[in-house]
């Protein structure tokens, strides 16, 4: 069944490409990826197993290769992305035969290819404000689908809580997250980030209502699941969106959200306090089992291994299999920094940081286009949080990584191509 559903999504991609064009395929991608996640997470128990995830990856790789025909001169500066992916592929091919973990390595490379290539493609394809606003609309739809899924999971009582087992759902009344993993909630946090743009730029009342509802319900879900990285994304988003508070429309948005959310939080304070206590204990128990020192301890440990190893291991990596390297049980490395150093050496980390430096350098050109300050602010939210997410780890999570890189590429692409022609008003009326 999962395979059939994924093939149906592939059919939707092909139909959209032929009917509406390549930019529309990119616009609906945030909605399609969360649907794929839900399908895969409910199909992992099937005999198909890894074949389902492989099919999802194949569909996405094929899609972005087809869309890559639109790559243009604006992307010449991003050749380092191709170099980085090619480097990972070569190291995987060489090291993978040594420790028999080549499939692990190729899976990692495929995920990196999909996410980073989405940045290059969106940079070229999204040409104007109208197209970017469509991307925001489908991002909101993806978030709404995720919220509905969580609500259904709690109504029918399936799934489990983060850092816990099914028993926790009964014994501690923790809300269920269905079959979704922790990084899926980062996806939800990023969809909330673009909601103010939709409310601000759209005059259709039902769209505003959907955006408000998604925002309030999304924040409540993130509070109850106590997903720290997702809450951090929301915090950064609130702080940077607040920088627009001198804008009367933005002020109305924030006051409206506050008036709706505050009574709900006060009414459910004791319940939320209990959830925080339970979730906090679960997190501490999980981290005490998995490792001492959390992600920072993991990075320090792997860094010491690299610095005390042979030069070739330090520069090009030790092993693709990171399971059991750090922690008190057979777990894999989580932090992107430690994964890159251990699997591919310091050269890979340097290449990846160089990619982010070039992205920032391009962003510095966007700051001159003052009429586009709202979009620049949203880009900053994505860029800063995405970079800091390297510490807890996020490179292999396709849904929210695709969301981040598609949005960053789209904002940079249409602003640089239109320059001062971009206004603060949307074409969606």
Buried (B, 14 or more C-beta within 10 A) or exposed (E): EBBEBBEEBBEBBBEBBEEEBBBBBBBBBBBBBBBBBBBBBBBEEEEBEEEBBBBBBEBBBEBBEBBBEBBEEBBEEBEBBBEBBEBBBEBBEEBBEEEEBBEBBBBBBBBBBBBBBBBBBBBBBBBBBEBBBBBBBBBBBBBBBBBEBBBEBBEEEBBBBBBBEEEBBEEBEBBBBBBBEBBBBBBBBBBBBBBBBBBBBBEEEEBBEBBBBBBBBBBBBBBBBBBBBBBBBBEBBBEBBEEBEEBEEBEEBBEBBEEEBEEBEEEBEEEBEBBEEBBEEBBEEEBEEBBEEBBEBBBEBBBEBBEEBEEEBBBBBBBBBBBEBBBEEEBBBBBBBBBBBBBBBBBBBEBBBBBEEBBEEBBEEBEEBEBBBBBBBBBBBBBBBBEBBBBBBBBBBBBBBBBBBBBBBBBBBBBBBBEEEBEBEBEBE
